[in-house]
Amino acid sequence: VGIPYKMSIYVLRGRLYIFFNGNYTPVSTRKQEMEGCLTYPDRESVWVKRPKEIRFTYDTWDTSQDTLVRETRKVRGFEARVVQHEVDHQRGKTIYM
């Protein structure tokens, strides 16, 4: 809507995560697992091969500075899969394409 940000939201272990303009770099081998997508609730899960661990770079809102700040962290396991799925959405890709 006229702003240069791509935003994603996910909840993991009861914590809300919001990030903008995400990007990732694989840091491990890839693993194939079943994956679904809430954007397409009527479609069945499919096999998707993704790195098990990634270096995740993104913008997040810093309330103390009232601005976006760039952060980088390593993410692994299920959270790495979720982040990659959401970054793919930000890039206009889905698991069905």
Salt bridges, closest charged atoms under 4 A:
GLU33 OE2 - LYS31 NZ 3.33
GLU33 OE1 - ARG81 NE 3.50
GLU35 OE1 - ARG50 NE 2.96
GLU35 OE1 - ARG81 NH1 2.66
GLU35 OE2 - HIS85 ND1 2.63
ASP59 OD1 - ARG70 NH1 3.09
GLU79 OE2 - ARG73 NH2 2.95
ASP88 OD2 - ARG50 NH1 2.93
